Amino acid sequence: MDDRDKRPDFYSCFTTRDAAQYHDWYLAPPGSDIVLEQKQAICEILGQGGTRKLLDIGCGTGLFTEWFHTQGFIVTGMDSSEAMIALAKTHCAACAALHVADAARMPFADASFDIATFITSLEFVADAQCALKEAARVARGQVVILLLNPGHPMNAERKRKSAASGGVFKNARLWTPGEMETLIRKSATGECNITTHGYSGNSPYFILEMSY
């Protein structure tokens, strides 16, 4: 671990309370139902891990980090929030290497991983374009991005409540598939194929897959 592991990005200010509320929301409906759907959708794209190395960027409290391990991946998780990583360590320290690190300055060598993922985390990164470029640098050929649908009423309500009373969604940026594809194209240093999965007005999330 080098000094870059200690550089937080703009959204490193989540508190222990923020982390606990975020984690708890996904442990009961509707959060738990959504997580199950998201895992099924990701599994259709990635399959079983085998011996593949996966970097979970913006791993938060480790909900998906732990699940990726159960799917057979060799997992590393990183997040700029010390509070999120502290909570993640309480249940998945034994199954993943966990780092406090900035998504725009990842402390990993080129092509260190087979796959990189952003699971509803790119919304909370200050410099998303730089984070995408970094993900392509550290992953050998595949980046999977699960994003919150800005047009879904549930996400709009979460943004509204956080704007009024604080919380993890206060500064979140939500993208449409077209906006994210434009951002990916800007971040790409070479040819990049982009596939959108599961986008509709009825779904609170969708997935973009980058391959290069």
Backbone torsions as a table, in degrees:
resi	resn	phi	psi	omega
1	MET	NA	129.5	179.4
2	ASP	-109.9	-173.4	-174.4
3	ASP	-61.7	-25.8	-178.8
4	ARG	-64.9	-22.1	177.7
5	ASP	-63.7	-18.0	-176.3
6	LYS	-100.6	3.2	-178.9
7	ARG	-91.7	109.0	179.7
8	PRO	-81.2	154.6	172.0
9	ASP	-91.9	-172.5	-171.6
10	PHE	-60.0	-32.5	-175.3
11	TYR	-98.2	36.1	178.9
12	SER	-86.0	3.4	-170.3
13	CYS	-89.7	9.5	178.4
14	PHE	-61.8	136.4	-178.7
15	THR	-90.7	172.2	175.5
16	THR	-59.1	-38.4	178.1
17	ARG	-65.3	-43.7	177.2
18	ASP	-56.6	-47.1	-178.1
19	ALA	-60.9	-44.8	-178.9
20	ALA	-65.2	-42.7	179.2
21	GLN	-65.1	-41.5	178.6
22	TYR	-61.4	-47.3	-178.9
23	HIS	-63.5	-45.6	-176.4
24	ASP	-64.6	-32.3	-178.6
25	TRP	-60.2	-32.1	-177.4
26	TYR	-87.5	-2.2	-177.8
27	LEU	-92.7	-10.1	179.5
28	ALA	-140.1	157.7	179.2
29	PRO	-57.4	145.0	3.5
30	PRO	-83.6	-10.7	-175.7
31	GLY	-59.0	-44.6	-177.7
32	SER	-65.3	-34.7	177.8
33	ASP	-67.6	-40.1	179.7
34	ILE	-66.6	-42.7	178.5
35	VAL	-59.2	-42.4	179.3
36	LEU	-60.8	-44.5	177.7
37	GLU	-62.7	-41.6	-179.3
38	GLN	-64.1	-41.3	179.0
39	LYS	-63.8	-40.3	178.5
40	GLN	-64.4	-40.7	179.8
41	ALA	-66.8	-40.8	179.1
42	ILE	-68.0	-38.9	179.3
43	CYS	-61.5	-36.6	178.0
44	GLU	-63.9	-29.3	-179.6
45	ILE	-85.8	-45.2	-172.7
46	LEU	-95.2	-26.0	-174.7
47	GLY	67.6	-159.8	178.5
48	GLN	-80.9	153.1	-172.4
49	GLY	-70.6	-40.9	-173.3
50	GLY	64.9	-126.1	177.4
51	THR	-107.8	17.3	-176.5
52	ARG	-75.5	142.4	178.5
53	LYS	-94.2	131.4	-175.9
54	LEU	-125.8	133.3	174.6
55	LEU	-105.6	119.1	178.7
56	ASP	-95.1	98.8	-174.1
57	ILE	-86.2	126.6	-174.0
58	GLY	70.6	49.1	-172.0
59	CYS	-69.9	-12.4	178.2
60	GLY	58.9	-129.4	-176.7
61	THR	-87.3	7.1	171.9
62	GLY	88.1	14.3	-178.7
63	LEU	-58.2	-47.5	-179.5
64	PHE	-85.0	-28.4	177.3
65	THR	-55.8	-48.7	179.1
66	GLU	-63.9	-42.1	-179.9
67	TRP	-65.1	-40.9	177.5
68	PHE	-57.8	-38.0	177.4
69	HIS	-62.4	-42.0	179.6
70	THR	-65.8	-21.4	178.8
71	GLN	-87.6	1.5	173.6
72	GLY	99.6	2.5	179.3
73	PHE	-79.4	151.5	169.2
74	ILE	-89.7	109.7	-162.5
75	VAL	-109.0	137.6	167.0
76	THR	-122.7	133.5	177.9
77	GLY	-116.9	144.4	176.8
78	MET	-142.1	147.3	177.7
79	ASP	-156.1	148.6	179.6
80	SER	-78.9	-13.2	-176.6
81	SER	-92.4	117.8	176.7
82	GLU	-63.8	-34.6	179.9
83	ALA	-66.0	-41.4	178.5
84	MET	-64.5	-46.1	-179.0
85	ILE	-65.1	-37.8	178.7
86	ALA	-59.9	-42.4	178.1
87	LEU	-69.5	-39.3	177.8
88	ALA	-59.1	-37.9	-178.0
89	LYS	-65.8	-20.8	-178.8
90	THR	-72.9	-18.6	-178.5
91	HIS	-133.9	-7.7	178.6
92	CYS	-139.0	19.5	177.7
93	ALA	-62.8	-30.5	-177.5
94	ALA	-78.5	-15.0	-174.8
95	CYS	-113.4	-1.4	-178.7
96	ALA	-155.0	147.6	169.6
97	ALA	-80.3	128.4	-174.4
98	LEU	-118.8	134.6	-176.5
99	HIS	-131.5	141.1	164.7
100	VAL	-88.2	114.4	-173.9
101	ALA	-157.4	158.8	-178.7
102	ASP	-90.8	128.1	-179.0
103	ALA	-64.0	-21.3	179.1
104	ALA	-87.1	-8.4	178.7
105	ARG	-144.4	73.3	-173.9
106	MET	-75.1	135.6	-176.3
107	PRO	-86.0	48.1	-177.6
108	PHE	-133.5	149.5	179.1
109	ALA	-72.4	162.0	176.4
110	ASP	-55.2	140.6	174.7
111	ALA	54.7	38.6	178.8
112	SER	-76.6	-20.7	-174.0
113	PHE	-129.4	156.8	174.2
114	ASP	-80.1	-34.9	-174.3
115	ILE	-140.4	143.0	168.8
116	ALA	-122.3	144.2	179.3
117	THR	-129.1	146.9	165.7
118	PHE	-120.0	107.2	-179.3
119	ILE	-104.0	99.9	-173.8
120	THR	42.7	45.3	179.8
121	SER	-122.4	-27.2	-179.0
122	LEU	-62.6	-24.6	177.4
123	GLU	-60.5	-22.4	-173.4
124	PHE	-108.4	8.9	-179.1
125	VAL	-95.9	130.8	-176.2
126	ALA	-63.8	-46.6	-178.6
127	ASP	-112.5	81.5	-174.9
128	ALA	-64.8	-37.1	-179.6
129	GLN	-63.0	-43.3	177.8
130	CYS	-66.5	-37.5	179.0
131	ALA	-63.8	-39.6	177.1
132	LEU	-64.2	-41.3	178.2
133	LYS	-63.4	-41.5	177.9
134	GLU	-65.4	-39.9	178.5
135	ALA	-61.1	-42.6	178.3
136	ALA	-66.4	-29.4	178.8
137	ARG	-70.7	-44.2	-173.4
138	VAL	-86.5	-17.8	177.5
139	ALA	-100.8	144.6	-173.2
140	ARG	-73.7	-27.0	-177.1
141	GLY	-174.1	2.6	-177.6
142	GLN	-146.4	129.2	174.5
143	VAL	-128.0	128.0	-180.0
144	VAL	-114.8	127.2	-174.9
145	ILE	-121.5	113.7	174.7
146	LEU	-98.8	120.6	-172.7
147	LEU	-120.9	150.2	174.7
148	LEU	-78.6	136.0	-179.4
149	ASN	-77.7	115.2	-177.3
150	PRO	-66.2	-19.6	-178.9
151	GLY	-87.7	-4.7	-178.6
152	HIS	-82.5	134.7	-177.0
153	PRO	-56.3	-36.8	-178.2
154	MET	-63.6	-42.8	-179.5
155	ASN	-70.0	-38.0	176.7
156	ALA	-62.3	-38.5	179.4
157	GLU	-69.4	-38.9	178.1
158	ARG	-64.4	-39.5	175.8
159	LYS	-63.5	-43.4	-178.0
160	ARG	-63.2	-45.2	-179.0
161	LYS	-65.0	-40.6	-179.9
162	SER	-68.1	-36.4	178.0
163	ALA	-63.4	-33.0	-177.6
164	ALA	-83.2	-37.7	-171.3
165	SER	-127.7	4.7	-178.9
166	GLY	89.0	177.9	-177.8
167	GLY	123.9	176.1	-171.2
168	VAL	-67.2	-21.1	-177.0
169	PHE	-90.8	1.2	-174.9
170	LYS	-57.7	-44.9	-177.1
171	ASN	-106.3	11.1	-177.9
172	ALA	-66.8	142.7	175.2
173	ARG	-110.9	123.2	179.9
174	LEU	-106.3	136.3	-176.3
175	TRP	-115.3	149.9	166.3
176	THR	-82.0	163.7	176.6
177	PRO	-56.1	-41.0	-179.8
178	GLY	-64.3	-41.0	178.2
179	GLU	-64.6	-40.7	-179.6
180	MET	-70.1	-38.2	178.4
181	GLU	-62.4	-40.3	176.6
182	THR	-60.9	-42.8	179.7
183	LEU	-65.1	-40.3	178.1
184	ILE	-62.7	-44.3	179.5
185	ARG	-60.1	-39.1	179.3
186	LYS	-67.1	-32.7	-176.7
187	SER	-83.4	-20.4	-173.5
188	ALA	-70.6	138.5	177.0
189	THR	-100.3	-3.8	178.8
190	GLY	-155.6	-163.0	180.0
191	GLU	-66.4	137.5	-177.4
192	CYS	-143.2	128.3	175.8
193	ASN	-96.7	134.6	-177.6
194	ILE	-124.0	127.5	177.6
195	THR	-123.2	131.1	177.5
196	THR	-100.3	133.6	-179.7
197	HIS	-121.6	132.9	165.3
198	GLY	73.1	24.0	-179.9
199	TYR	-86.7	125.5	173.6
200	SER	-160.9	164.9	179.0
201	GLY	-67.6	-18.2	-177.2
202	ASN	-89.3	-11.1	-176.2
203	SER	-103.0	135.6	179.2
204	PRO	-77.4	-4.0	-178.5
205	TYR	-147.6	166.8	171.2
206	PHE	-151.4	169.3	-175.1
207	ILE	-126.8	135.6	169.0
208	LEU	-113.9	132.9	179.9
209	GLU	-113.2	124.0	175.7
210	MET	-102.8	132.5	171.8
211	SER	-134.7	146.0	-173.6
212	TYR	-156.4	NA	NA
